[in-house]
């Protein structure tokens, strides 16, 4: 899984950088703007953004403001806080995924296309649903991991060490 994300994100990043480079060179150096390049650039950029978010969710490396952890004295309290935050994150992600599913169905039904090159927008609209769905999966995975930790570790001494 790690290798898949690594290569996919690298390829998308290279595609976005190459298209942006072509745009800068043709527009500002050659003074010949390429019609529709922004439309083409939108597709890999959106997939890069969504799959990068999924990867952060998979690695559990999202940006967080863990201010409450400073005030919590025990490991058990920190695990409970992690369960609460993962639960709230999952609820929000599920709501957004439901919304993205409705949007994807609308996009399929209407058959929208980009204005200049007539590229079906389903290719970009699907990124939103797939990305949010995968974020739900990884959030659920981390929620189960925290719950398993809460019920399997001995937190009796307040430091979170296991005295089995």
C-alpha positions as CSV (number, residue, x, y, z in Angstrom):
1,X,0.0,0.0,0.0
2,X,2.8,2.4,0.9
3,X,4.5,1.8,-2.5
4,X,1.2,2.4,-4.4
5,X,0.7,5.8,-2.7
6,X,4.4,6.7,-3.1
7,X,4.4,6.1,-6.8
8,X,0.9,7.5,-7.5
9,X,1.6,10.7,-5.6
10,X,5.0,11.1,-7.2
11,X,3.5,10.7,-10.7
12,X,0.7,13.1,-10.0
13,X,3.2,15.6,-8.6
14,X,5.4,15.3,-11.6
15,X,2.4,15.8,-13.9
16,X,1.3,18.9,-12.1
17,X,4.8,20.3,-12.1
18,X,5.4,19.5,-15.8
19,X,2.1,21.1,-16.9
20,X,2.7,24.1,-14.8
21,X,6.2,24.5,-16.3
22,X,4.7,24.2,-19.8
23,X,2.2,26.9,-18.9
24,X,4.8,29.3,-17.6
25,X,7.2,28.8,-20.5
26,X,4.5,29.1,-23.2
27,X,2.7,32.0,-21.6
28,X,5.5,34.2,-20.3
29,X,8.5,33.2,-22.3
30,X,7.1,32.4,-25.7
31,X,4.0,34.7,-25.2
32,X,1.8,31.9,-26.6
33,X,-0.7,30.8,-24.0
34,X,-1.9,27.2,-24.5
35,X,-5.7,27.1,-24.6
36,X,-7.2,24.7,-22.1
37,X,-4.0,23.9,-20.2
38,X,-5.6,25.0,-16.9
39,X,-8.4,22.5,-17.5
40,X,-6.0,19.7,-18.0
41,X,-4.0,20.8,-15.0
42,X,-7.0,20.7,-12.8
43,X,-7.4,16.9,-13.1
44,X,-4.0,15.7,-11.7
45,X,-4.0,18.5,-9.2
46,X,-7.3,17.5,-7.7
47,X,-6.3,13.8,-7.6
48,X,-3.0,14.8,-6.0
49,X,-4.8,16.9,-3.3
50,X,-7.3,14.2,-2.5
51,X,-4.9,11.2,-2.6
52,X,-2.4,13.3,-0.5
53,X,-5.2,13.7,2.1
54,X,-5.9,10.0,2.0
55,X,-2.2,9.3,2.5
56,X,-2.0,11.6,5.5
57,X,-5.1,9.8,6.9
58,X,-3.5,6.4,6.2
59,X,-0.2,7.4,7.9
60,X,-2.1,9.3,10.7
61,X,0.0,12.4,10.0
62,X,-2.7,15.0,9.6
63,X,-2.1,18.5,11.0
64,X,-3.6,18.6,14.5
65,X,-3.8,21.1,17.3
66,X,-3.5,18.7,20.3
67,X,-4.0,21.4,22.9
68,X,-6.1,19.2,25.2
69,X,-3.4,16.6,25.5
70,X,-1.3,19.1,27.4
71,X,-3.8,19.2,30.2
72,X,-4.4,15.4,30.3
73,X,-2.3,13.7,32.9
74,X,-2.8,10.0,32.0
75,X,-2.2,7.9,28.9
76,X,-5.7,6.5,29.4
77,X,-7.2,10.0,29.1
78,X,-5.2,10.7,26.0
79,X,-6.4,7.5,24.4
80,X,-10.0,8.4,25.3
81,X,-9.4,11.8,23.7
82,X,-8.1,10.1,20.6
83,X,-11.2,8.0,20.4
84,X,-13.4,11.0,20.8
85,X,-11.5,13.0,18.1
86,X,-11.5,10.0,15.7
87,X,-15.2,9.5,16.3
88,X,-16.0,13.2,15.5
89,X,-13.7,13.0,12.4
90,X,-15.4,9.9,11.2
91,X,-18.9,11.5,11.6
92,X,-17.8,14.6,9.6
93,X,-16.1,12.5,7.0
94,X,-19.1,10.2,6.6
95,X,-21.4,13.3,6.2
96,X,-19.0,14.7,3.5
97,X,-18.7,11.4,1.8
98,X,-22.5,11.2,1.6
99,X,-22.5,14.7,0.1
100,X,-19.8,13.7,-2.4
101,X,-21.7,10.6,-3.4
102,X,-24.8,12.7,-4.2
103,X,-22.5,15.1,-6.1
104,X,-21.0,12.2,-8.1
105,X,-24.4,10.8,-8.9
106,X,-25.4,14.3,-10.2
107,X,-22.3,14.5,-12.2
108,X,-22.9,11.1,-13.8
109,X,-26.6,12.0,-14.5
110,X,-25.8,15.4,-16.1
111,X,-22.7,14.4,-18.0
112,X,-20.8,17.6,-17.4
113,X,-17.8,18.5,-19.4
114,X,-15.1,21.1,-19.1
115,X,-15.8,24.3,-20.9
116,X,-12.9,24.4,-23.4
117,X,-11.7,20.9,-24.1
118,X,-15.0,19.1,-23.2
119,X,-13.3,16.6,-20.9
120,X,-15.9,14.8,-18.8
121,X,-15.7,16.2,-15.3
122,X,-16.5,12.8,-13.8
123,X,-12.8,12.2,-13.8
124,X,-12.3,15.0,-11.3
125,X,-15.6,14.7,-9.5
126,X,-14.9,11.0,-8.7
127,X,-11.7,12.1,-6.9
128,X,-13.7,13.8,-4.2
129,X,-15.9,10.8,-3.5
130,X,-13.1,8.3,-3.7
131,X,-10.8,10.4,-1.5
132,X,-13.4,11.0,1.2
133,X,-14.4,7.4,1.2
134,X,-10.9,6.2,1.7
135,X,-10.4,8.8,4.4
136,X,-13.4,7.3,6.2
137,X,-11.9,3.8,5.9
138,X,-8.6,4.9,7.4
139,X,-10.3,7.0,10.1
140,X,-12.3,3.9,11.1
141,X,-9.2,1.8,11.1
142,X,-7.5,4.3,13.5
143,X,-10.6,4.5,15.7
144,X,-10.6,0.7,16.1
145,X,-6.9,0.8,16.9
146,X,-7.4,3.3,19.7
147,X,-10.4,1.3,21.0
148,X,-8.4,-1.9,21.0
149,X,-5.6,0.0,22.8
150,X,-8.0,1.4,25.4
151,X,-9.4,-2.1,26.2
152,X,-6.2,-4.1,26.0
153,X,-3.7,-2.0,28.0
154,X,-3.5,-1.7,31.7
155,X,-3.6,2.0,32.6
156,X,-3.8,1.5,36.4
157,X,-0.6,3.4,37.2
158,X,-1.5,6.5,35.2
159,X,1.5,6.4,33.0
160,X,0.1,4.0,30.4
161,X,2.7,1.2,31.1
162,X,1.5,-2.3,30.9
163,X,2.1,-4.4,34.0
164,X,1.0,-7.8,32.7
